[in-house]
Amino acid sequence: MNRRNFLRRLGLTASSAAAMMALEPFSALAQDNNDKPSSANPMTYRTQNRTGDRVSLLGFGMMRLPRDNQPLVNQLVDYAIAHGVNYFDTAPMYGGGLNEGITGTALSRHPREKYYIATKMSNQNSQYWPFEQAKEMYLNSFKQLRVDYIDYYLLHSVGGDGVDMLKKRFIDNGLLDFLMAEREAGRIRHLGFSYHGDVAVFDWLVDRNETYHWDFVQIQMNYLDWRHASLNKSGWKQDADAEYLYTKLDKAGIQAVIMEPLRGGGLSKLSDKHASMLTDIKPDATPAQWAFRWVGSYPNVLTTLSGMNQMEHLIENVATHSPLQPCTSAENALLEKIADGMAGMPLIPCTTCAYCMPCPYGVDIPGNFSFYNDVINNDALPDPTAADYNDRRLRFVDNYNQAIAAEARANQCIDCEACLPKCPQQIRIPNQMGRIVQLLRNR
């Protein structure tokens, strides 16, 4: 069932969406009584270990919000807060530098105690390595967000280029010491980091928890990356599966904030074969609901971020978490079987975050990769040795030319590599564009 049919079945109203899900049985794993939803607000909450914050298990990732439609953003935020969502995640670099301001405008219309704000030190660019420039970014976040304290503050996207880069960004310049002092002063309530890439960086930071006292860590986790992050056949390199990351945080007593629960939307649009395996069990549940339920079943997850820029997505996700029904052992086994099947597909592990954009030569990088992955997911492009391979390839070309504008196609890529240092997934983007170009040749 797709999202629209799901919402139609719910009646397309906020109250009916929440009410119907509230009638379903609730049995959250390893949650204390404070985490259970109240009768007035059925959203599932988790308790932050150090401060006791009651954080909604569904977090609002603001990265993909429109830059030019503040009324829509206000509407989304209003609905989220009215239905128990209280964790909102942004960063200085999102939305071309506009996202913090858009987020602050929407949230400041509500009482401050109604929401927690998460933002980041986005000093990936060497321009912000010097302490004063980084401090300026930090102080500007308060201004843009219209707050005098930040609830959850992160070192943004650590892991790329190893421990040496981590030290340049945060250690050698005294920046991490400064942020820890800001936490002590109360201007930062919780301090953590978001991780992508080299697991040595993750280990280095977690192993020094007695020094830094991390309040939370943000990791990419979904049922595909749980055991297959390092086995994708696309040339992408991720040093550690989510199972390792989550388990290490759990042992260290550090709560996890989850990003990419749908793996850039890929787990919301499964192949017909894999989708039917789920509908046979729960005919009315969408693939996205399954993915969120799987993540939320892990008790050390503080909140799960979802980038919601459409009301229908927000309504469905709120319903899924109001309250959350954890996956059973049998359902976990089914999702593991689906993940094993998907791991054999030659997908490009793009999460459509668009950090790589804009391309200097106009290539729509996430658009190209999303189109390609949809084709692979639906078995529309078989092995080159198959008898009907060329017919299917020609259909691929026709559909591709309709979906992707000529100036944004893969053949516009000249391998300039400007995108490479921007990609948190460390995808060799020109190489993957070459895969698409190869399919377009010899028509």
DOKEMAR-248605 format. One record per residue (C-alpha): residue number from 1; x, y, z. Coordinates in nm, 3 decimals, decimal comma, always signed. Example, Ala and Ser with C-alpha at 12.3 -4.5 7.8 and 13.67 -1.06 7.14 Angstrom:
! residues 2
(1; (+1,230; -0,450; +0,780))
(2; (+1,367; -0,106; +0,714))
! end
This chain:
! residues 443
(1; (+0,000; +0,000; +0,000))
(2; (+0,137; +0,345; -0,084))
(3; (+0,123; +0,650; +0,141))
(4; (-0,182; +0,803; -0,026))
(5; (-0,388; +0,487; +0,008))
(6; (-0,273; +0,455; +0,367))
(7; (-0,388; +0,810; +0,444))
(8; (-0,715; +0,762; +0,257))
(9; (-0,782; +0,457; +0,473))
(10; (-0,710; +0,674; +0,777))
(11; (-0,951; +0,941; +0,655))
(12; (-0,679; +1,199; +0,582))
(13; (-0,730; +1,384; +0,909))
(14; (-0,477; +1,445; +1,182))
(15; (-0,711; +1,332; +1,458))
(16; (-0,817; +1,010; +1,290))
(17; (-0,458; +0,920; +1,198))
(18; (-0,345; +0,952; +1,558))
(19; (-0,657; +0,796; +1,705))
(20; (-0,654; +0,482; +1,494))
(21; (-0,291; +0,411; +1,573))
(22; (-0,351; +0,482; +1,942))
(23; (-0,593; +0,190; +1,953))
(24; (-0,322; -0,056; +1,855))
(25; (-0,142; -0,249; +2,132))
(26; (+0,177; -0,096; +2,267))
(27; (+0,472; -0,291; +2,403))
(28; (+0,788; -0,082; +2,372))
(29; (+1,113; -0,262; +2,441))
(30; (+1,306; -0,175; +2,757))
(31; (+1,114; +0,148; +2,822))
(32; (+1,030; +0,271; +3,169))
(33; (+0,693; +0,408; +3,267))
(34; (+0,794; +0,764; +3,179))
(35; (+0,849; +0,658; +2,817))
(36; (+0,497; +0,525; +2,771))
(37; (+0,255; +0,748; +2,582))
(38; (-0,010; +0,929; +2,782))
(39; (-0,377; +0,900; +2,694))
(40; (-0,373; +1,264; +2,580))
(41; (-0,069; +1,224; +2,354))
(42; (+0,003; +0,877; +2,220))
(43; (+0,344; +0,966; +2,072))
(44; (+0,618; +0,731; +2,196))
(45; (+0,892; +0,903; +2,395))
(46; (+1,238; +0,805; +2,511))
(47; (+1,413; +0,949; +2,816))
(48; (+1,752; +1,116; +2,773))
(49; (+1,985; +0,952; +3,023))
(50; (+2,159; +1,257; +3,170))
(51; (+1,892; +1,528; +3,184))
(52; (+1,571; +1,326; +3,175))
(53; (+1,438; +1,500; +2,862))
(54; (+1,135; +1,317; +2,723))
(55; (+1,222; +1,309; +2,354))
(56; (+0,977; +1,203; +2,085))
(57; (+1,090; +0,882; +1,915))
(58; (+1,007; +1,052; +1,584))
(59; (+1,244; +1,343; +1,523))
(60; (+1,191; +1,604; +1,253))
(61; (+1,490; +1,632; +1,016))
(62; (+1,466; +1,982; +0,871))
(63; (+1,733; +1,945; +0,601))
(64; (+1,496; +1,890; +0,306))
(65; (+1,253; +2,173; +0,385))
(66; (+1,172; +2,417; +0,101))
(67; (+1,373; +2,737; +0,111))
(68; (+1,098; +2,961; -0,026))
(69; (+0,778; +2,847; +0,147))
(70; (+0,779; +2,953; +0,511))
(71; (+0,400; +2,907; +0,545))
(72; (+0,434; +2,537; +0,452))
(73; (+0,721; +2,493; +0,698))
(74; (+0,511; +2,660; +0,968))
(75; (+0,222; +2,427; +0,891))
(76; (+0,445; +2,118; +0,913))
(77; (+0,601; +2,231; +1,239))
(78; (+0,262; +2,316; +1,388))
(79; (+0,124; +1,972; +1,305))
(80; (+0,435; +1,799; +1,439))
(81; (+0,430; +1,983; +1,772))
(82; (+0,052; +1,936; +1,809))
(83; (+0,104; +1,560; +1,773))
(84; (+0,393; +1,523; +2,014))
(85; (+0,705; +1,565; +1,798))
(86; (+0,953; +1,774; +1,995))
(87; (+1,299; +1,709; +1,841))
(88; (+1,396; +1,926; +1,542))
(89; (+1,732; +1,881; +1,366))
(90; (+1,902; +2,139; +1,144))
(91; (+2,253; +2,266; +1,057))
(92; (+2,417; +2,587; +0,930))
(93; (+2,497; +2,428; +0,593))
(94; (+2,146; +2,298; +0,518))
(95; (+1,935; +2,468; +0,254))
(96; (+2,219; +2,678; +0,121))
(97; (+2,268; +2,828; +0,465))
(98; (+1,900; +2,923; +0,505))
(99; (+1,768; +2,623; +0,698))
(100; (+1,848; +2,739; +1,050))
(101; (+1,664; +3,067; +0,989))
(102; (+1,362; +2,891; +0,841))
(103; (+1,356; +2,648; +1,132))
(104; (+1,396; +2,924; +1,388))
(105; (+1,112; +3,126; +1,238))
(106; (+0,875; +2,829; +1,252))
(107; (+0,967; +2,709; +1,600))
(108; (+0,983; +3,050; +1,768))
(109; (+0,606; +3,077; +1,725))
(110; (+0,573; +2,808; +1,995))
(111; (+0,664; +2,809; +2,366))
(112; (+1,033; +2,721; +2,407))
(113; (+0,957; +2,427; +2,635))
(114; (+0,760; +2,261; +2,354))
(115; (+1,065; +2,174; +2,143))
(116; (+1,428; +2,065; +2,148))
(117; (+1,660; +2,206; +1,882))
(118; (+1,956; +2,014; +1,743))
(119; (+2,210; +2,192; +1,527))
(120; (+2,574; +2,140; +1,437))
(121; (+2,925; +2,272; +1,397))
(122; (+2,940; +2,239; +1,018))
(123; (+3,306; +2,328; +0,977))
(124; (+3,381; +2,076; +0,704))
(125; (+3,524; +2,361; +0,494))
(126; (+3,877; +2,463; +0,598))
(127; (+3,755; +2,823; +0,609))
(128; (+3,599; +2,737; +0,945))
(129; (+3,887; +2,543; +1,102))
(130; (+4,036; +2,850; +1,276))
(131; (+3,875; +2,894; +1,616))
(132; (+3,733; +3,244; +1,562))
(133; (+3,560; +3,149; +1,237))
(134; (+3,413; +2,837; +1,396))
(135; (+3,297; +3,037; +1,698))
(136; (+3,127; +3,283; +1,465))
(137; (+2,933; +2,994; +1,306))
(138; (+2,836; +2,871; +1,652))
(139; (+2,710; +3,210; +1,769))
(140; (+2,520; +3,267; +1,446))
(141; (+2,320; +2,950; +1,511))
(142; (+2,172; +3,112; +1,822))
(143; (+2,074; +3,417; +1,620))
(144; (+1,921; +3,219; +1,334))
(145; (+1,734; +2,981; +1,565))
(146; (+1,617; +3,263; +1,795))
(147; (+1,726; +3,085; +2,113))
(148; (+1,960; +3,149; +2,403))
(149; (+2,052; +2,783; +2,449))
(150; (+2,080; +2,483; +2,214))
(151; (+1,943; +2,153; +2,335))
(152; (+2,148; +1,910; +2,123))
(153; (+2,471; +2,026; +1,957))
(154; (+2,679; +1,806; +1,727))
(155; (+3,023; +1,795; +1,572))
(156; (+2,894; +1,760; +1,217))
(157; (+2,984; +1,469; +0,991))
(158; (+3,303; +1,340; +1,151))
(159; (+3,477; +1,045; +0,990))
(160; (+3,582; +1,170; +0,650))
(161; (+3,960; +1,167; +0,594))
(162; (+4,035; +1,003; +0,927))
(163; (+4,149; +1,110; +1,271))
(164; (+4,391; +1,370; +1,132))
(165; (+4,101; +1,566; +0,984))
(166; (+3,904; +1,533; +1,306))
(167; (+4,194; +1,689; +1,498))
(168; (+4,223; +1,977; +1,250))
(169; (+3,853; +2,056; +1,278))
(170; (+3,799; +2,016; +1,653))
(171; (+4,105; +1,931; +1,863))
(172; (+4,411; +2,131; +1,752))
(173; (+4,217; +2,460; +1,740))
(174; (+4,065; +2,416; +2,088))
(175; (+3,713; +2,408; +1,947))
(176; (+3,600; +2,092; +2,125))
(177; (+3,729; +2,227; +2,456))
(178; (+3,527; +2,542; +2,394))
(179; (+3,209; +2,347; +2,316))
(180; (+3,253; +2,140; +2,632))
(181; (+3,284; +2,463; +2,831))
(182; (+2,966; +2,590; +2,663))
(183; (+2,790; +2,272; +2,778))
(184; (+2,915; +2,331; +3,131))
(185; (+2,778; +2,687; +3,115))
(186; (+2,438; +2,560; +2,997))
(187; (+2,434; +2,723; +2,653))
(188; (+2,466; +2,370; +2,513))
(189; (+2,251; +2,118; +2,701))
(190; (+2,377; +1,801; +2,528))
(191; (+2,691; +1,749; +2,320))
(192; (+2,744; +1,477; +2,059))
(193; (+2,863; +1,410; +1,706))
(194; (+2,729; +1,276; +1,377))
(195; (+2,935; +1,005; +1,213))
(196; (+3,003; +0,907; +0,852))
(197; (+3,289; +0,709; +0,703))
(198; (+3,612; +0,598; +0,870))
(199; (+3,528; +0,386; +1,174))
(200; (+3,865; +0,472; +1,329))
(201; (+3,726; +0,821; +1,397))
(202; (+3,412; +0,679; +1,556))
(203; (+3,621; +0,450; +1,777))
(204; (+3,862; +0,731; +1,869))
(205; (+3,580; +0,952; +1,996))
(206; (+3,376; +0,683; +2,171))
(207; (+3,685; +0,534; +2,336))
(208; (+3,748; +0,878; +2,489))
(209; (+3,402; +0,906; +2,639))
(210; (+3,546; +0,946; +2,988))
(211; (+3,706; +1,267; +2,863))
(212; (+3,428; +1,407; +2,645))
(213; (+3,118; +1,257; +2,812))
(214; (+2,912; +1,232; +2,495))
(215; (+2,541; +1,276; +2,558))
(216; (+2,441; +1,120; +2,226))
(217; (+2,585; +1,016; +1,889))
(218; (+2,407; +1,034; +1,553))
(219; (+2,458; +0,733; +1,324))
(220; (+2,308; +0,599; +1,002))
(221; (+2,102; +0,293; +1,087))
(222; (+1,839; +0,094; +0,900))
(223; (+1,771; -0,274; +0,845))
(224; (+1,984; -0,283; +0,529))
(225; (+2,289; -0,108; +0,676))
(226; (+2,260; -0,312; +0,997))
(227; (+2,479; -0,585; +0,847))
(228; (+2,533; -0,483; +0,485))
(229; (+2,678; -0,130; +0,495))
(230; (+3,022; -0,262; +0,402))
(231; (+2,903; -0,521; +0,149))
(232; (+2,736; -0,302; -0,113))
(233; (+2,875; -0,382; -0,458))
(234; (+2,875; -0,024; -0,588))
(235; (+3,227; +0,067; -0,487))
(236; (+3,111; +0,253; -0,177))
(237; (+3,320; +0,201; +0,132))
(238; (+3,174; +0,216; +0,481))
(239; (+3,407; +0,071; +0,741))
(240; (+3,143; -0,049; +0,986))
(241; (+2,793; -0,187; +0,976))
(242; (+2,527; -0,016; +1,189))
(243; (+2,517; -0,320; +1,414))
(244; (+2,874; -0,244; +1,525))
(245; (+2,807; +0,127; +1,574))
(246; (+2,486; +0,080; +1,772))
(247; (+2,630; -0,198; +1,987))
(248; (+2,941; +0,000; +2,077))
(249; (+2,732; +0,303; +2,175))
(250; (+2,500; +0,085; +2,382))
(251; (+2,792; -0,069; +2,570))
(252; (+2,936; +0,277; +2,633))
(253; (+2,605; +0,404; +2,769))
(254; (+2,570; +0,662; +2,490))
(255; (+2,228; +0,700; +2,331))
(256; (+2,192; +0,692; +1,954))
(257; (+2,011; +0,941; +1,733))
(258; (+1,930; +0,775; +1,402))
(259; (+1,959; +0,929; +1,055))
(260; (+1,863; +0,768; +0,724))
(261; (+1,614; +0,515; +0,864))
(262; (+1,478; +0,485; +0,507))
(263; (+1,824; +0,501; +0,347))
(264; (+1,744; +0,810; +0,144))
(265; (+1,392; +0,688; +0,073))
(266; (+1,511; +0,359; -0,077))
(267; (+1,343; +0,150; +0,192))
(268; (+1,010; +0,322; +0,130))
(269; (+0,991; +0,197; -0,230))
(270; (+1,099; -0,164; -0,236))
(271; (+1,089; -0,393; -0,536))
(272; (+0,756; -0,565; -0,596))
(273; (+0,908; -0,891; -0,476))
(274; (+1,029; -0,753; -0,146))
(275; (+0,722; -0,535; -0,091))
(276; (+0,491; -0,833; -0,134))
(277; (+0,681; -1,018; +0,141))
(278; (+0,572; -0,739; +0,377))
(279; (+0,214; -0,698; +0,256))
(280; (+0,158; -1,071; +0,299))
(281; (+0,210; -1,012; +0,673))
(282; (+0,057; -0,663; +0,713))
(283; (-0,148; -0,566; +0,407))
(284; (-0,217; -0,213; +0,530))
(285; (+0,139; -0,123; +0,635))
(286; (+0,372; +0,070; +0,405))
(287; (+0,740; -0,023; +0,362))
(288; (+0,831; +0,303; +0,537))
(289; (+0,632; +0,200; +0,844))
(290; (+0,820; -0,129; +0,859))
(291; (+1,154; +0,053; +0,843))
(292; (+1,062; +0,298; +1,121))
(293; (+0,924; +0,020; +1,342))
(294; (+1,249; -0,174; +1,299))
(295; (+1,464; +0,122; +1,409))
(296; (+1,237; +0,218; +1,697))
(297; (+1,246; -0,136; +1,835))
(298; (+1,601; -0,076; +1,961))
(299; (+1,583; +0,064; +2,317))
(300; (+1,904; +0,270; +2,301))
(301; (+1,761; +0,482; +2,018))
(302; (+1,673; +0,826; +2,157))
(303; (+1,502; +0,953; +1,842))
(304; (+1,478; +0,867; +1,472))
(305; (+1,510; +1,153; +1,225))
(306; (+1,288; +1,175; +0,921))
(307; (+1,319; +1,449; +0,658))
(308; (+0,952; +1,537; +0,611))
(309; (+0,868; +1,809; +0,361))
(310; (+0,519; +1,684; +0,270))
(311; (+0,222; +1,675; +0,503))
(312; (+0,122; +1,323; +0,399))
(313; (+0,464; +1,189; +0,503))
(314; (+0,443; +1,368; +0,836))
(315; (+0,093; +1,233; +0,907))
(316; (+0,197; +0,877; +0,831))
(317; (+0,515; +0,897; +1,036))
(318; (+0,335; +1,047; +1,334))
(319; (+0,078; +0,766; +1,314))
(320; (+0,355; +0,505; +1,302))
(321; (+0,506; +0,639; +1,625))
(322; (+0,176; +0,703; +1,808))
(323; (+0,248; +0,466; +1,964))
(324; (+0,525; +0,267; +1,800))
(325; (+0,470; -0,108; +1,773))
(326; (+0,812; -0,274; +1,799))
(327; (+0,890; -0,552; +1,553))
(328; (+0,844; -0,908; +1,667))
(329; (+1,119; -1,167; +1,633))
(330; (+0,946; -1,310; +1,324))
(331; (+0,921; -0,965; +1,165))
(332; (+1,288; -0,896; +1,236))
(333; (+1,377; -1,223; +1,063))
(334; (+1,168; -1,124; +0,760))
(335; (+1,338; -0,785; +0,732))
(336; (+1,677; -0,953; +0,765))
(337; (+1,585; -1,182; +0,475))
(338; (+1,484; -0,882; +0,263))
(339; (+1,809; -0,703; +0,352))
(340; (+2,009; -1,009; +0,248))
(341; (+1,832; -1,003; -0,088))
(342; (+1,885; -0,631; -0,137))
(343; (+2,255; -0,659; -0,052))
(344; (+2,307; -0,853; -0,373))
(345; (+2,174; -0,568; -0,587))
(346; (+2,429; -0,333; -0,746))
(347; (+2,272; -0,022; -0,591))
(348; (+2,439; +0,316; -0,553))
(349; (+2,418; +0,400; -0,178))
(350; (+2,304; +0,759; -0,229))
(351; (+2,075; +0,893; +0,045))
(352; (+1,971; +1,198; -0,168))
(353; (+2,106; +1,435; +0,099))
(354; (+2,225; +1,663; -0,188))
(355; (+2,541; +1,770; -0,002))
(356; (+2,716; +1,715; -0,337))
(357; (+2,508; +1,981; -0,508))
(358; (+2,526; +2,203; -0,698))
(359; (+2,740; +2,034; -0,960))
(360; (+2,960; +2,285; -1,147))
(361; (+2,847; +2,124; -1,474))
(362; (+2,477; +2,099; -1,395))
(363; (+2,451; +1,725; -1,331))
(364; (+2,158; +1,631; -1,105))
(365; (+2,361; +1,384; -0,900))
(366; (+2,093; +1,263; -0,655))
(367; (+1,832; +1,260; -0,935))
(368; (+2,046; +1,036; -1,153))
(369; (+2,126; +0,797; -0,870))
(370; (+1,766; +0,782; -0,749))
(371; (+1,642; +0,694; -1,099))
(372; (+1,904; +0,423; -1,138))
(373; (+1,830; +0,269; -0,798))
(374; (+1,457; +0,260; -0,869))
(375; (+1,525; +0,063; -1,185))
(376; (+1,749; -0,184; -1,003))
(377; (+1,505; -0,220; -0,713))
(378; (+1,226; -0,316; -0,951))
(379; (+1,434; -0,571; -1,143))
(380; (+1,388; -0,362; -1,457))
(381; (+1,749; -0,410; -1,565))
(382; (+1,857; -0,776; -1,556))
(383; (+2,201; -0,928; -1,579))
(384; (+2,373; -0,834; -1,909))
(385; (+2,379; -1,201; -2,005))
(386; (+1,996; -1,222; -1,999))
(387; (+1,825; -1,274; -2,335))
(388; (+1,607; -0,962; -2,301))
(389; (+1,881; -0,741; -2,162))
(390; (+1,906; -0,507; -2,462))
(391; (+1,529; -0,455; -2,482))
(392; (+1,521; -0,361; -2,116))
(393; (+1,823; -0,136; -2,157))
(394; (+1,649; +0,052; -2,437))
(395; (+1,344; +0,099; -2,215))
(396; (+1,581; +0,226; -1,945))
(397; (+1,719; +0,484; -2,191))
(398; (+1,373; +0,601; -2,298))
(399; (+1,250; +0,636; -1,941))
(400; (+1,573; +0,802; -1,831))
(401; (+1,551; +1,063; -2,108))
(402; (+1,197; +1,145; -1,998))
(403; (+1,286; +1,168; -1,630))
(404; (+1,619; +1,356; -1,642))
(405; (+1,661; +1,684; -1,830))
(406; (+1,934; +1,679; -2,097))
(407; (+2,152; +1,931; -1,915))
(408; (+2,133; +1,730; -1,589))
(409; (+2,220; +1,384; -1,726))
(410; (+2,512; +1,167; -1,627))
(411; (+2,696; +1,226; -1,955))
(412; (+2,748; +1,590; -1,850))
(413; (+2,987; +1,470; -1,575))
(414; (+3,349; +1,548; -1,668))
(415; (+3,508; +1,379; -1,362))
(416; (+3,607; +1,711; -1,204))
(417; (+3,565; +1,546; -0,861))
(418; (+3,435; +1,865; -0,697))
(419; (+3,161; +1,652; -0,542))
(420; (+3,384; +1,394; -0,376))
(421; (+3,482; +1,576; -0,054))
(422; (+3,118; +1,679; +0,000))
(423; (+2,969; +1,328; +0,002))
(424; (+2,922; +1,191; +0,356))
(425; (+2,873; +0,841; +0,212))
(426; (+3,214; +0,859; +0,038))
(427; (+3,061; +0,752; -0,293))
(428; (+3,298; +0,768; -0,590))
(429; (+3,042; +0,979; -0,774))
(430; (+3,214; +1,008; -1,115))
(431; (+3,262; +0,629; -1,121))
(432; (+2,894; +0,573; -1,052))
(433; (+2,795; +0,827; -1,317))
(434; (+3,007; +0,622; -1,555))
(435; (+2,788; +0,321; -1,484))
(436; (+2,481; +0,514; -1,600))
(437; (+2,662; +0,656; -1,903))
(438; (+2,757; +0,304; -2,009))
(439; (+2,389; +0,206; -2,015))
(440; (+2,308; +0,508; -2,232))
(441; (+2,564; +0,422; -2,499))
(442; (+2,523; +0,210; -2,810))
(443; (+2,154; +0,276; -2,851))
! end
